[in-house]
Amino acid sequence: MTFQPLADAVVASSYSVSLRQSDNLRHLVRHAAPLEPFFLLGDTAWELFHKLDEAEALVYLRNRAAKGFNFIMIVLLAENE
């Protein structure tokens, strides 16, 4: 099985999810209907911007988007370079 990257437009559209707290303060929900709990499916890529060049980072992010991930935790400012 080979990885088929998504089109840039598909990947970009997955970046724009507006969330807010639910009325009972227990969940994140979408700002627009349906106001159901939003499930974060994430990965950690702490050194994404420090260890990969732009092309490698795009391959990684497209791979995660194709697998349904909607959250990546990264470090913007590293302590040790």
C-alpha positions in Angstrom: 0.0 0.0 0.0 1.5 3.3 -1.0 0.7 6.7 0.4 -1.3 9.0 -1.9 -0.9 12.6 -0.9 -4.0 14.8 -0.7 -4.4 17.9 -2.9 -3.3 21.1 -1.3 -6.9 22.5 -1.3 -8.1 19.4 0.6 -5.4 19.7 3.2 -5.9 23.5 3.5 -9.6 23.1 4.1 -9.0 20.8 7.0 -7.0 23.6 8.8 -10.0 25.8 9.3 -12.1 24.4 12.0 -13.5 27.0 14.4 -14.2 25.7 17.9 -15.7 27.0 21.1 -16.6 25.7 24.5 -19.9 23.9 24.9 -22.6 25.5 27.0 -21.9 23.0 29.8 -18.1 23.7 29.5 -17.3 20.0 29.1 -16.6 19.8 25.4 -15.2 21.6 22.4 -17.9 22.1 19.8 -17.9 23.5 16.3 -18.9 27.2 16.1 -21.4 26.3 13.4 -24.1 23.6 13.4 -24.0 20.8 14.3 -23.0 21.8 17.8 -21.8 18.4 18.8 -18.6 17.6 20.7 -15.5 17.8 18.5 -13.1 14.9 18.8 -9.5 15.7 18.6 -7.4 13.0 16.9 -3.9 14.1 17.3 -0.2 13.4 17.0 2.9 14.9 18.5 5.6 16.2 16.2 7.5 18.2 18.7 10.5 19.0 16.4 8.5 19.3 13.1 9.7 22.8 12.3 13.2 22.2 13.6 14.1 18.8 12.1 12.2 18.8 8.7 12.4 21.1 5.7 9.2 22.4 4.2 8.8 19.6 1.7 9.2 16.9 4.4 6.8 18.7 6.7 4.2 18.9 4.0 4.5 15.1 3.3 4.1 14.4 7.1 1.1 16.8 7.4 -0.6 15.4 4.3 0.0 11.8 5.6 -1.7 12.7 8.9 -4.6 14.5 7.2 -5.2 11.5 5.0 -5.4 9.3 8.1 -8.0 11.6 9.7 -5.8 13.4 12.2 -7.1 16.9 12.9 -4.6 18.0 15.6 -0.7 18.1 15.6 1.1 19.3 18.7 4.5 21.0 17.9 7.1 23.1 19.5 7.5 26.6 17.9 10.5 27.8 20.0 12.9 25.1 20.9 15.2 25.5 24.0 18.1 23.5 22.6 19.2 23.7 19.0 
